[in-house]
Amino acid sequence: MNPRRGPFAAGEKVQFTDRKGKKITDQLVPGGSTQTEHGLILHDEVIGSLEGTVIATVHAKREAQINAVHPERDRNKPWKSSRAIGGWEYAAMRPRLADYVLSMPRGAQIMYPKDIAQVIQLGDIRNGMRVLESGAGSGAMSVNLLDAVGPEGHLTTIELRPDFARVAQANATLYYGEQPGWWDLKTGDFDSVAAGLPEHWFDRIMLDMLDPWNRLAEAYRVIAPGGVLVSYVTTTTQMSRMAEALRDAGCWTEPQIEETLERTWKAQGLAVRPDHQMIGHTGFLVVSRAMAPGFEALKKRDRVTKDTETDVDSLTDEQREARLEELELRDISDHKLRKVLRDLDRQVGALEHPAE
């Protein structure tokens, strides 16, 4: 794995950022250029320079901005000519891994960096570990897992669709400059491929699929005792089914469920406030650990009066009325209710007879 330091070299990905914060990521090619709204960035001026170098765009020929085959399509697009204006400055930097993930070509929707970071942290995925991943998608999670385990570790990824596997493989190769040797990318359905994997060999498992609850049997077979399972799902129904399946299996610890919300801030002079837009819900992380063979997970005992299983719509009118009475008695005692009423009577009285 080549370190990314020193002057820019041909073939590297570079992120260009202007003074407004707009970012463009491109691959450096000898004699190549990157088209922007303010002219062209010549790659030969970037190759050999250091990170943090400021590059000015050059004038682009106006005819190069117009569709040569169907020029009539650009007749009502006056902004096309503005791209011919040069002299706009961009700072050249190597993209961070989070930047690379957001800018890389994708076939499937990627996981956001905020979720990927939580997978690495909550899953306790570290250098030298053996990790099994299901669902490569466009490779966003795969590249981060490869980075986390390093060449001393090993990542096995199972992707159902061969075309998605090709996208993920290409994105990882572009990021590292070569195909990572500690990555085994397999295609096929999870159960069939996992059946050929060694028993209790993996330290960690990451599942990113529609129905992870149907994959728990094979996951338990290949994970080491104490290993961490992390599942990424996007809907509450998926989250609930996964949690209940883990509990029913008996060989996984009580699931921990989290979601991460991300909000950026503006801090300029006295204008210090959160940005108007934020990255809200993207998915749930369901985390659990594998028990040793022959041992059942410890479970929290529900209160006898607490029924979390029966659907209220399946009850008769009499049963529903009794359930509501139980809830009322459990939620507030008569003593507390009398105190609340006294406080409210006092406050209403203060409104009717304000102190003079």
Secondary structure, DSSP 8 states (H G I E B T S, - for coil): -----SS--TT-EEEEE-TT--EEEEE--TT-EEEETTEEEEHHHHTT--TTEEEE-B---HHHHS-SS-GGGGTT-THHHHTT----EEEEE---HHHHHHHS--SS----HHHHHHHHHHTT--TT-EEEEE--TTSHHHHHHHHHHTTTSEEEEEES-HHHHHHHHHHHHHHHSS--TTEEEEES-HHHHHTTS-TT-EEEEEE-SS-GGGGHHHHHHHEEEEEEEEEEE-SHHHHHHHHHHHHHHSSB---EEE---EEEEEEETTEEEEEEEEE----EEEEEEB--TT---------TT---SS-GGGS-HHHHHHHHHHHHHHH--HHHHHHHHHHHHHHHHHHHS---
